Amino acid sequence: DPAIQALKNAAESGHKVLLSIKWDSTNGDFGPMPKPGSQEERVAFGFVDQLLDATRGRISALVVINELSIDTLPSDLLPGPDGKVPVIAFLRRVVQHIDAGNRTSASGGKLPIFAGGMTRLDLPKTQQSMATKLMIRWINEDPKLTGADFHLHQPSISSAETALRFIHRAIPDKPLMTTEFSLVFQWKAHLDDKVGSTARGREFSKTYGLEPRMTVAQFLTEVFERPVRVREWHDFLASQPWFDGHYLAQIIPRLQANGVKIA
């Protein structure tokens, strides 16, 4: 598999590799969460074993879920008659299975395992959902879990800070990891802007022979299909008032102040 080979090459060249498993139910690739002891669960465990065998000695940490609410069917995010949330019950069994295999990390110690996969933790509805509450309880209580992984795609720096403070309060004693973070919602809000809507934008359009009425989305589509030189890309970003070129400088201290050890 080219992806597995690329991962091995990265590890062998000195990089630390974090591997995250995506159980994609919403697009029909995985389906509903498997029942305990079912054939579907045996297939899922077999996939995990095959993946960890293929990457043995290469990965520094494993995340057992990608995005809790986005990849999971709504019915699997709600408590069943037994009070258990199906996705969390399944992930608990996945972690038990991995732990029983005594997997080791690239450094030779026990493989660190992270759960979570939560996103938009600035929103009260996310904070108060049963899936979030039970996921946080599991992470805090299970010694087999090293820490919590979460995503920080936000509309603003202030909303990111709200999310960070929430998860740091909720999980104060274990390390946090954010495997995806951006201001994607802020950027998406400007896809229909005209590239030449400002003086700097018009100057950029003139310099590169572009139609100033072209939208940001149209420019991005063209760039993805016909890559441009780095200078043009930087000039484009500098010409757009919605783009914050200091995002990393602003977010990293906030990550560090709220228990995030890996980002």
N, C-alpha and C positions, 0 to 999 in steps of 0.2 A: 504494500500500500504506500503510495508516494507520500501521503500525509504522515504516516508513522515513520517512514524513513527520514523525512525532513525533521521530525521531532527528535529522532535519535541523533541526527547530524548536529542539531542545535545543542543537545546535551553533551555530545562528545567534543564540541568546540568550546566548552566551558560555560555555556549558559545554564542558568537554573530554569527548569521547565515546570510549569503548573498545568495540570491536565484537568479539564472540566467536562463532566458527562452531561449531555443534553438529552433528556427524556421528552421528546416532542410529541405530545398527545394531540395538540390542537390542529396540527396539519395532517393527522392520520398516520404518521410514520410509526408511532408507538402504540397508540390506542389508550384505553382506560388503564389505570393503575392495576397491575396484576394482583390477584387474590393470593393469600398465603398458600404455598405448596402447589400452586397451579402450574400447568405446562408453560404458560406465559411467563411466570416468574422464573422457572428453570431456564428458559431461553434468555431472559434478562441477566440472570446470574452468569450464564455461560458467556454472554457478551462481555460482561465486566471482567471475567477471568481471562478471556482471550486478549482483551485490551491491556490488562495489567501484565500478562505474560509477555506480550509483544514489546512493552515499554519497561520491562524489568530493569532496575538499576539506573534508569534514566530520569525519572521524574522526582521532583523535590516536594511536591504536595499534590493531593488529589481533592477536587471539589466534586461532590456527588450529585449536584443539581445545577442547572444553568439559571433559569428564571422561574421562580415558584408560581407566580400568578399568570405569566404569559404563556408558558409551555404546557400548562396543566388544564385539563378539562374542568369547567366550573363545578361539576358534581364531585370531582375528586379533591376539591378545596374545602368542602363542607363536612362537618362531622356526620358519621353514619349512626345507626341505631346503637352501636357500641361506644359512641362518643369519640371514636378515632377519626382523624382526617386521613383519607386513603393515601394521598401522596406522601404524607409524613410517615405513616405506618409502613409503606413500601420502602421508603428511604432508610428507615430504621433497620429493616431486614437486610437491605443492601449493605449497610455499614457493618452489621453483625457478620454477614457473609465475608466481607473483605477482612475484617478483624480476625476471623477464624483462620484466614490464609496466611497470617503473619507476614504481610507484605512489608518490604523495606524500601526506604527512599534512596535517592542517588548518593547520599552521604553515608549510607549503611545502617542508619537507625530505623526506628519504626516509621512507616509511611504516615505523615500527617494527613488527616482527613478533615475537610471543612464541609459544612452544610450551610443552608440558608437560601441563597438564590433570590432574596427579596429585593424589590425595587420600588421606587417612589415612597420611601419611608418618611417623607415629609408630610404625606397626606394622612389625616386622621382615620379615614376609612381603611387604609392599609395598615396603620398601626393597630387598629382595633379589630381587625379581622381575626377569626379563629385560627386560620392557617398561620398567620404571623405569630400570634400568641403562643401556639403550640410548638412552632418551629423554634422560637426563642427559648422556650422552656426546655426543649430537647437539647439544644446546643449548650445551655448552661449546666444541665444535669448529667449529660452522658460523658463519662471520661474517655470514651473511644473517639470523641470529636475534639480536635485540636482547637478549632475556632469557628468563626462565622464568615461566610462570603456573602457579599451583597453587591448590587449594581447601583450606580449613582448617576443615572441619566436625568438631568434636571432642567427646569426652565430658567434657573438663575443661581448665582452663588449663594444667595441667602436661603433658597429652598434646599440647596445641598447642605448647608450648615445645619438647618433644621433636621434633616435626615440623619446627618452624622451624630448630632447630639442625642437623638432618639436612640439609635442603635448602641451608642457608647454607654448610655444609661441602662439600656435593657440587657446588655452583655458586657459588664464591666471588668470581668476577670479573665477573659480569653482574648487572644489576638483576633483582630478583624482584617479581612482581605476584601478589596474591591477590584474585581476583575474587569469591570467596564465602568468608565465614568466620562461624562461629557455634558455639554450644554445643548444637546440635540434639539430640545423643544424650543429653545431660544432661536437656534439657527433655522429650524423648520418654519418658524413664524415669518421668515423673510424670504422664502423661496419665490414668492410672487412679486417681490420688489423689482423695480427696473434697475439694471446695473448702473445706468447713467442718471439716476435720480438725484445725485448730488454733484457738486462741482468736481470733486475728486473722481467720482464715478464717470463723469463725462470726459475728464482728462484721460482716464484709463481706457475708455472705449475708443477715443481718438487715437491714442498711442498704438493700440493693437488692432485698429481697423475694424472695430465691432460696432454693431448697431446699438446705440445707447438705450433703445426701448427694449432690448433683450432682457428677459427676466433672469434672476439668479438661477432658477431651476434650469432654464435653457442653456445658460453658460456652463453650468456644472455638467449637464448631459453631454454637451459637446466636448468638454475637457476629458470626461471619462472615456469617450469614444475616440478622441484624438488628443492624447496627452500633450501638454504644453511644457515649455521650459520652466524651470523653477522660478526664474525672475518674474515671468508673467503671472504665475500662481500667487507669488508673494505680493505683487502689485495689485492683483485683484482683491486679495484679502484686505490690504491696506486701504483700498478705495471704498470699502463697505463699512459704514458706521456701526452696523449691527455686530460685526465680528470683533470679539475681544481677544487680542493677541497675547494677553497676559493671564489667560485662564490657568495655566499650570502653576504659575507663580502665586496665584491667589488660592488655588485649591490644595496644593501640597501641604502648606502649614496647617490648614484646617483638618486634613486627613491625619497628620501626625499628632495633632492636639486631641484627637478623638479615638485613639487606640488602633488606628489602621497601621499595620506593620508591612503589608504588601499591597501595591496598587499597580 
